[in-house]
């Protein structure tokens, strides 16, 4: 029974069989891989057409216009608030700094 199990194990050990086959006929395996690669490279690409119902150009134009207004408003708000934020942070940093630390002499 042990001999039968070893025989079954040998028959089902496909990785070992592929390794031995590759070792015996390396050029054949490399050639086959090259042929398969070339066949896949020259196969026509599968094209699938997808039809999408387009929106009206007028609706798209309105959305772009709205987005442009939002971006412009954000830029304007940022440029107006920048001095306020910088002044606030400067005031906080001056107050939080307190006295300067003495330099360490190593």
N, C-alpha and C positions, 0 to 999 in steps of 0.2 A: 504494500500500500504506500509506503514511503517513496518507493521508486516511481509510482504512478503520480504522486503529488509533485515530485521533482520534475517529472516530465511535463505535467500540466503547468507548473510554474515557468518552465523554460518556454513552452509554447505561448504563454500569455505575457511574456516579458518583451513587449513591443519596443520600448526604448533601447534595450540591448540589441534587438534585431536591427533597428534603424542605424545604430552606431556601427555595427559590424558591416552592414550593407554599405554605409558611407565609406568605411575604411577600405573595403574591397574594391569599390568602383566609385572613387571620388569624382573623377572627370564626368562620369555619366550623371551623377547627382547635380553637379554644378551646371552642366549643360542643360539639364531638365529645368533647373531653377531659372536659368537665363531665358529659356524659351517661354516659360510661363510668365516671367516678368515682361518680356517683349509683347506677348499676346495681350496681357492686361494693359500695357501702355498704349497699344494701338487700337484697342477696342473703342468703338464710338461711344461718346458720353451719352448717358441717358438724359434726354431733355424732357422736362415736364413743364407744360405751360400752366401757369396759374393766372387766372383772371380775377382781378380785383375791381370791384365797383368803385370807380373814381368819384371823388367829391367834386363839387362844383368849384371852379377856380375862384369864384367870388368868396366862398366860405374860407378857402385856404388863405386868400389875401387878407381877410379880416383877422384871422388868427395870427398871421405874421405881423400885422399892424399892431395888434394888441401886445404881442410879445415884445415888439420894438419899444412900445410905450412903457412897458414894465421895466425893461432894461434901462431905458433913459431915466426913468424916475428913480431907480435904484442908484444909478451913478450920481444923480443930482443930490439925493439924500446922503450918500456917502461923502461927497465933497463938502456938503454943508455941515455934517456932523463931525468930520475929522478934526477940526480945530477944538471943538468942545471936548471930544474924547481925549485928545492929546493933552489939553490943559488939565483935565481931571486927573489923568494918570500921572502927569508931572507933579501936581500938587500932592497926590497920595504918596509918590515916591520920596518926595522931599520930607514929608512928615514921618514916613516910616523909617527913613534912614537914620535919624537921630545923630549921635556922635560917631565920628569916624573911628574905626578900630586902629589901635596902634600896630605898626608893622612888626612882624616877628623877625627876630634876628636868629638865624639858624647858625 
